[in-house]
Amino acid sequence: MTHAPRIALITAPDLPDLSLDERVLLHELQRRGYDAQPVIWSDPAVNWRQMDLAIVRSAWDAVRRPAAFLAWLDTVAVQVTLLNPPALIRWNLHKRYLFDLAERGVPIVPTVLAPQAHPLSLARLCDERGWTNVVIKPAISASAFETFLVPAAHVAQGQRQLDALLLTHDMLIQPYLPTVVDVGERALVYIAGAFSHAGRKTPAITPTQPMGHDTITRERVEAASDERALADDVLATLPYPTLYARVDMLRDTTDRLLLMELEVIDPALYFGLCREAAPRLADALAARLPG
């Protein structure tokens, strides 16, 4: 290879310079002498064959344009080595993957899938399941996109929100677990299949208002042994090795550990919480460069 390795950090049009956290990885790669640059996934002018490697990092608008993103994925996958593997990204885009993991023995937050254009009664569902407060979210979403907490006292308003979203989205309905605030989610970050670090996420929740990612506070924590074991089990079920992954989990009111999300497309990896994380990922990328 006569030129400095060209590494594309794939991002979205509204994040042309990557998010602040992702720039930590960009600067680490550039410090090592790589020609690493943010590249907008939907830019038709990009020549992907000129890249040595591409890593999806901030393509957060893909949830708003999933068909276009999947078409791009098919096109780019034959032009450049894309990480994580395209088949894994495709599987992870729609949250029906949670049901796949549940069939493999992974304990997940109880979840009901409401297909697009199929009406569903929140009141009836809550009565049948014994749920008091629920969370509704699109089955293709990220960073709390169109995610709402619906308390029992606001079920009529929540029904209107669900009906509107079902016009254009498959939707998930889950019971609201108060431990998301009392204890907080645990987000375990893995790099090249090995545990790197963990963070605690605590959302600021307002009933029937969107739960945006900018309302979440984060802090580094030590992962408990059962949290590590659950994350290891989740990744062991996957048919492809991951360059990076984030496993989000939560304890219910009985202290049972449940998977909330497995993020292998472009999760925030919380480089700001662990100074060793960006060098670890840079090392893993270097090992995957051609030649």
N, C-alpha and C positions, 0 to 999 in steps of 0.2 A: 504494500500500500504506500504510494508515493506522496499522497496528500494526508493532511491531518484528518483523522476519522471524522466523518460528518454525522452528527447525531441530531435528529429532529426531536424536539420536545413539543408534542402536539398540544395545541391550545385552541381556544375559541375566539371568535372575532371580537368579543367584548373584553378579552384578556390577551391582547396581542403581545404583551411583555410578560405574560404568565402572572400568576398570583404571587404575592410577596413571599409566601412560604416556598413556592416552587423555584423562585430565583436562587434560593440557597443551593439547590441541585445544579442549576444552570452555571452558577459561578464556580462550583466545585469542578464541573467538567471542563470549563474553560481554563481554570487554573492548571489543570493537568495537560493542557495543550490540545484538547479536542476542539473541533469546529462545531460547537454545540449552539443551536439557535432555536428560539421558539418559532413554530410553524403552525399556521392556522389550518385546521384539518379540511375546511371547506373551500380553501383558496384554489381555484382551478388553474392558477398559473404555476403551482408547485410541481417541480419535476422530482417525483419520489425516487426515481431510479438513480438520482445523484446522491441519495442518502445511503450511508452505510448501515444505519440503524434508526428506528423510530420508536419512541416510547410515548404512550398516551398519558398526558399529565393534567391538562385543564380543559378538556373538551366538554365543558359543562353544559353547553347548549344542545348537546346531542339528545337530551331527554325531551327537548321541545321539537326536535326534528329527527325522530328515530329512524324513519324510513330512509331519509337522506344519509344519515350516519351509517346505517347498515349497508347501503349501496356503496358508499365510500370505502367501507371496510373491505368489501369484496374486491374492489378495484385496486386498492393500495396493497392488499395482502400479497399480490403476485408481483409487486414491484420492489418491495423492501421488507426486510425482517422487522415485523411489528411486535411490540411487547406491551402488555401481555399477549399471548397467542390469540389471533383473531377468533378462533372458535370459542375460546373461553370468554372473550369480551362479548360475543354475540349471545351466549348463554346467560351471562350475568346482566344483560341490559334490562330484561323483563324479570320482575321479581317473582315470577312463577318458579324461579330456581329454588326459592325457599321450600316449595313442596317437594322438589327433587331431593333436597338435602334431608328433609323430614323422612322421606321414604328410605334414606340411607341410614337412619337412626339418629340424626342430629336433632336435639330438642330446639324447637323454634318458638317464638312468641305466637300464641294462637292467632291464626290468620284465615280470613275468608276472602276469596277472590270474586269480585263482581265484574263480569264481562261488560265491555262497552255496549251501550244501547239496551242493556237488560236491567230494568228497574229492580230495586231492592229496597225493602222497608227496613230502615234502621231500628225503628221501635220494635218490630217483630223479631229482628235478628237479636237485639239485646235481650229481649224477653226469653227467646229460645236458648241463648247461650249463658244467660245469667250475668251479662255484662252491664255495668252501670254507665261508665264513661268510655267512649271509644275514640280511636284515632282513625281518620280516613286519609288515604294518600294514593296517588296514581301508582300503578304497577310499574310504570317507567318513570322514574324520578330520581333526583339527587339533591342533596343539600336542603332537604325539607321542602322541595318544590311542591306547591299546592297541597301541603300537609296541614291538617286541621285537627285540633282536639275538640270533641263534641261531648260536653257534659250532658247528663240525662235531662237537666233543666232546659237545655237548648237543642233538643233532638229535632224539633221542627225546623229550626234554622240549619242544623246540620244536614237534614234531609234535602233541603233546597240546594245546599252546596254540593252534596253527593249527586243529586239529579243533574245539576249543571255539568259536573265533571264527567259523569257517565256518558254524556253526549259525545265526548271525544277521547275518553280514556278507559282502559281497564282500571278498576280500582281495588285497593286492598282495604279491608276493615279489620282492625285489631283492638283488643281491649286496652284501655289506658292503664299502664302500670305506674302507680305513684312513685315507685322506686327510681324512676327515670330522673326525678328531681331529688328525692330524699337521699339516694345512694349515688345516682349517676350511672350513665353508660360506661362500659369499659371498651376502649378501642385498642386492640392489639395489632401492632404493625409487624409484618414479616417481610424480610428482604432475602431473595434467593432461597426461600423456603425455611429460613431460620428466624426465630424471634429476635426482634430488634429492641422495641420499647413499647410502652403502653401509656395511654392517656385516659383521663376521665372527662366525659362530656356531660354538661348540665345545661339543658335548654331553658330559656325563659319562656314560659307558656302562658298565653292568654286565650281563654276559651273562644272558639269559633274564629280566631284570627290566624292567618298563616304562620306556621312555625318556621321562620326563615333561619338559614344557617348562621346569619350574622348575629343572632340572639344567643348563640351557644358559647359558653365559656369552657376553656380547656385547661387542664393542668396535667403534669406528668405524675404517674403513680406506678407503684410496683404491681405487677400482675400476680394474682394469687395462683397457686398451683392448679386449682380446678379450672381457672380461666385459661391458663396455658394449655391444659389438657383438652379443653373444648376446642380451642383454636387449632391445635394440632390435629384433632380428629376431623374438623371441618376441611382443612387443607388436604388431609390424606384421602378424602373422598373424591378429589378432583382428578380428571383424566389427564390433565396437563400440569407440568410444573409451573409455578408462578415466579416471576421476577420480583413482584411486589404484591402485597395484599394487606387489607385491613379487615379485621374480624371484629365486628361490633356486637356486644352482648350486654345482657341486663339480667339482674336477679328479680324474680317475682316476689310477692309478699311472703312466700314460704321459704325464701332464700334459694330457690331452684334457679340454676343458671340457664338462660335461654339465648339462642342466637337471634339477634335483631337483623343484621345485614352482613353479607360477605361482599366486600368491595374489591373488585379486581380490574375495573376499567380505568378510572382516574381518581382514586381516593386521595384525599389529603393525607399525607404521611407524617405530618407534624414534625417536620425537620427542626422547627424552632424549639421543640421539647427535648431533642436529643442531638447533640452536636456530632455524634458519630454516625447518624443515620445517612446523611447525604454522602459521605465518603464510602459507606458500605454499599449504597446503591450504585455509586460510580464504579466501584470495584466490580460489582456484579455485571454492570453494563460492559465494562472493558472485557470481561471474560466471554461475552457474547458477540464481540465484534468479529466480522469475517476476516479470515487470513491470520 
